[in-house]
């Protein structure tokens, strides 16, 4: 008997058009393995239903017969079914309050929950993610925000022709437009008040690399974090290029004890022994792109107090944009007090008032904090993700979800990602019981 795998339509918000599997990968799976794939129809999905139909999938509104359901984002409580296996980004492992009712509902229905985010290899590296696409979309939107802010300041600038990522037909189209902006900078230069235009990247992982890929389309020069101060003092900079600096942990924190030296592993193990020194870089940056993974045990890198001091000391600070791709609410960037959407993508944080205003007007940095950036590059994100997910689908379909967890025959990396098994927390996630009390 063939296993039946379902792919549900996404309905968290109108911007979510991604799919976990693309049609060509669906064809490969069903040709090589004894299973069927049913697709729930969707009017907004980036890939039309007919493309799946042509590759051998079934289009079915009712996917209740599917024993395993794949999705991208969270599933509404009223659409969860008894004893079903669900695979998606649940956003529950940190106790995210808005998703606790969904988690409780899955417990009540004795569901099995596999979270993509927790599928890791033997080295603990995530195997399924959208980091690169988040970085690309976040950088495009941050450059768009810079253009809008400079328009508000009545400064002529080439960035004003850049659109938001979702408004382009493809990533290629967006890159072509940003390359044109780069050519204008190279040929005509920037307004003197913007020179040197520095973009700082906090972090150097997949998200950062995706963001840098976009920024690298501009004529630029790399400057090390250690040399920013002397670079400004020497005044050996140009209006016909922009400048990039990538911040690593050793640039951003230092030991609280003055006789101690920075040690990366020690910082990871004992972050309470370190304090942030990132505020020393803020006066030099026009754009800050935050790409850091952060939890509350680590110091904040941009605090409200830092920004208050910056704006009190300088009548016209250089800092225009904070592209908080990580989007941890009041996290490493404390002024990210709320997430934004593609419809209302930015707000201004006014440090002296500790208030926010939607849009680009106001005295303070413009904050871009869209929490589902990869959805703005839906096609590229779906292709990338599907390629990584494809090998796992047959193994999940073959697993035994009727017996005991120890005997479910899931691959080890997938087994690590099982949060609930038949409505009960697995050993690695028993700590989550505290979140639903």
N, C-alpha and C positions, 0 to 999 in steps of 0.2 A: 504493500500500500504506500502510495506516495505521500510524503509530508506536504502540507500546504502552508506556505509562508505568505504573509500579507504585508503590504506597504500602505500605510494609512496616509491620507492627505493631511497636510499641515494646516492648522487653523489657529495658531497662537496669536498671530497678527497678520495684517494684509501684506506685510513686507516679506513674509517667510515663504519663499518659493523653492527652497532646496529639496533635493530628494536623496535618500540614502543609497539608492542604486540607480544607475542609468540604464537605458534599454539594452545597449550592447552587452553589458555585464549580466543583465538578466538572461539574455539568450545563452551566454556561455554557461551560466550556472545550470539552467534547466536542460541543456543538451548533455551535460556531463554528469548530472546527478539526478536521482529519482525523486524529484520534488516539483511542485507547481508553485508559481508566484502569482498572487492576485494583487492587483493595483486598485486602490480606491480612486474613483474618478475625481478630478480636480480642475477647476477653471483657472487657477492661478499658478499651478506648478510650472516651473521653468521649462519642463519637457512635456509636450502634449500627450494625452492618453493614447492617441493613435500610434505613436512611436513605440510604445510598449506592446500594443496589440500586434504590431508587425513583427515583433521579436519573440512572440510566443507567450507573452503574459496574458492573463485574463483580467478584464476590467470588471470589477464587481463592487457595487455599492456596499453590500453586506459582506464584511470580512470576518464575521463571527466564526465561521467554520475554520478559519486559519488558526492553527495551534500556536504559531509564533508571529508576532507583529513587530515590524521594524518602523521606526519613525526618526525624526530629527529632534524635535522639541517635545516639551511636556504634553501629556494627554489629559484633556478635561475629565474630571471625575465621573461624569455621567456617561462617558464613552468607554470606561474600563469594564472588562468582562471577567466573569468568574474563572479562576484557575488558568488564566492566559499567561503566556510568556511574552514580556515586552522588552524591547531593546531600543533605548534612546538616551539622550542626554537628560538625566532626571534633575540635575541641580538640587540635590538633597543632602549630599554627604557633609556639608558644612552646617546643616540644620537650617537651610533657607526657609524662613517662616512661611512664605507664600506657597511653598510646595509641600508643606507638611500635611494638609488635608488630602492631597493626592496620594501621598505615601501611606497614610492611614487607610484610605480607601483600598489601596492595593493589598494591604495586610488583611483587611476584612474579607476581600474577595479571594484570598489565598493565591495571589498572583506571584509570578517570578519576575524579578526586575534585574536586567543586565544593563549596566551603564557604560556607554562607549568610553567615557572619560577614564574609567578604571581598568581598561584593557591595556596592560603594560607587559613588556618583555622581561627577561630575567634581570636586566639592568635597571628596571623600574621606569623605562622610557615609554611614554604613551604611544600607542600605535594608531589611534583614530582621533583626528583633530582637524581644526580649521585655522590653525595659527597663522599660516602664511597669508591666507585670504583675508583674515581679520586685519593683519598688518597692512596689506595692500589697500583695502577699502578705507581703513582708518587714516592712512597717509593722504589718500586722495581727498577725503572729506576734510582733513585738517588744512590742506592747501586751499581747498574751496573756502573754508572758514577764514583763512588769512586774507584771501581776496575780498571777502565781504566786510571784514573788519577794516581793512585799509580803505575800502570805498566809503565806509562810515566816517573815517578820519579824513576823507577827501584827499587821499594820497593816490596819485596815479600809479598803477601797478599792473603787471601782466597776469597776476594770479586770479584776477576778477573774471577771466574767461573760463576758468576751471569750473566744472559742474560737480555735483555730488556723484559718488560712485554709481549709485543705482540708476542714474539718468543716462548712463552710457550704454550702448548696445552690447559692448563687450569690454573686457579688460584691455584688449589691444587698442580699441578706440580711445580709451582713457589715456593710455600711455602715449599715443600719438599726439594728443592734445597737450599733455604735460611736456613732451619733447619740444613742441612749438613754443611753449612758455620759456623753456630753457634757452631756445635760440634767441628769443627776445631779450632775455637777461644778458646773454653773451654779446649781443649786438648793440643794445641800447643802454644796458645797465639799469640799476635800481635807483629809486629816489635816495638821495644822500642821507636822509634821516634813517634809512633802513640798513645802512651799510656799517659793519658787516652783518649780514643776515645769517644767524646761527640757528641750526636745528639740532637739538640734543635728543638722543635716543637712550632712554633708561632701560637697559637690558640688551641682550645680544642673542636671544634664542630665535625660534621660528617666527614669532610675531614681529620682532625687531627686524629680522632679515627681510620679511615681506614688506614692511614699511620702508626700509632702506632701499629696496629694489625700486620703489616709486621715486623716492627722493633722489636717487642716483641718476635719474633721467635729466636732472638739471645740471648745469655746469658747476662743479663743486670742487672743494678741497677738503680733505680730511685733516682735522686737528685733534691731537690727543688731549684728553681732559687735563693732563698736567700742564699743558702749554697755553691754555685759554687766556690766563691772566697776562702772560708776557706777550701773547699775540695781540691783545688789545692795546697794550702799552706801546708796542713797536709801531702800530698803525700801518703795518704792511699788508693792507687788505684791499680788495677790489670791489667795485660796484658791478662788475661783469661776471660775478660768480657768487655762489652761496657756500656756506661752510657747515660741515657736519662733525659732530662729536658723539662718540658712543661711550656711555658710562657703564662701567662694571662695578661690582660690589666694592672693590678696593678704593674706588673714587668717591663712593656715595656714603660710606660709613667709616668710622674709626673707633678704636677701642676707647671705652670710657676712662680706663686707667692709662695714664700717660706713659707708663713704662712698658706697656704691652704693644706688640706689633700686630698688624692685621694678619689674620690667617683665615682663608676662605672656609675651610672645614670647621674651624672653631666658630666662625660666624654662623654657619648653618646649624651647628649643634647648640650654641649658646648665644643667640641673638641679643639677649638681654644685657650682654657685656659690651654692646656697641651702641653708638649713637649716630644719627644722621648728620652729615655735613653738607648735604646737597644744596642747602640754601645759599652757599657761597657761589654756586654756578648760576643761580637764577638771574642776576643782573645782566648776564651776557647773552642769554637766550631770547630769540624771537619766538621760536616754537619749541615746545617740549612734547615729545611723544613717549608716553608711558607704556612700556611693554612688559612690565614685571609681573611675575607671579608673586602674590602677597598674601600673608595670613597675619592675624593680629599679633603674633609673637615677634614679628619684625618691626623695626622702627618705621614711622611714616617718613617719606622723603620730601614731600611738599605739604607743609601744614598751613592752616589758616593764619597762624601767627607769622610764619615766614612771609606770606603774601602781604599781610598787613604792614609788616616792617618795610618790605620792598616798596610798596606804594606810598608809604609815609615819607620815606627817605628820598624818593625820586618822583618828581612831578610828572615825568613822561617815561615810565619804565619801558624797556625794550620788549618785555614779554607780552606777546599778543595772544598766543594760542597754546592751550594745553590739550593735546589729543590723547585722552585717556582711554586707550584701546583696551587696557585690562579691565576698566570699569568696575573696580571694587568700591562700593558705596562707602564714602568716608574712610577709604583705605589708605594705600600708600600716597595717594593724592587726596588730601582731606577735603578739599573744596569740591570734589565730585560728590555732591550731596544727593544726587539723583541721576538716574539713567535718562538718556534722551532717545529719540526715535528718528528715523529718516525724515519724517514729516516736520518735526521740530528738533533739528539735530544739535543745536547748541544753545547755551545760555552763558551769560556773563556773571561771574562771581565777583561781587563788589566787596573787597576785603575790609574796607573801613566801616561798612554797614553790616557785614556778615549776612548779605542777602543775595539772591539771584534774580536775574531778569532774562526771560527768553529772548533769543536773538543775539545780536552783536553790539548793541548799544549799552554804554555804561562804563564806569571807571573800574577796570579790573580785567583779568584775562578771560578770553572766550574759552569755554569748556566744551569740547566735543566728547560725549560719553555714550555713544550708541552701543547698546548691549547685544545686538545681533548683527555686527558688521559683516560677517561672511555672507549674510543673506543679500547684501547689496551687490555681490558678485556671484549670483546664484548658480549660473551655469558652470563657471570655473570651479566653484566650491564643490558642486555636486560631482563633477568628473573626478576631482582629486580625492574626495572622500570615498566615492564608490570604488575606486581602484584599490584603496586600502581595506575597505570592508569586504569586498568580494571573496577573499579566501576564507573568511570566517563564517559566511552564511551556511554552506553545506555542513560544517562541523556543528553549528548550533542546531540546525535542522535534524541532525542525526542523534543529538543528545537525548538522554532519558530524563524527562522531567516528572515522571510518575513515581519514582522510587525515592531513595535517600540521596541527599546532596553529595555524599562521598562517592556515590556510584552513578553520577549523572553523565560521565564520559565526555565532559567538556574539555577542550584544550586548556592547559594550565593558565595561559594568559587570559582566556575568557573566564575561567572559573574564578579568578581573582576579582572579576568585575560583577559577580553575582551579589547584589545587595540583599535581595529577598529571594528565598527559595520556597515556593508554595506558601507564601505569606509569612515566613519567619526570617528574621535577620540571620545571615550567615555569620560565622565567627568573627571575621574581620570587620563587620559592620554592626556588631552588637552595641557599640557605643551610641548608635543612633537612636536607641530606645529612649534616651533622655530627651530627644527632640520632640517626641510625640506624646509626652505625658501631659 
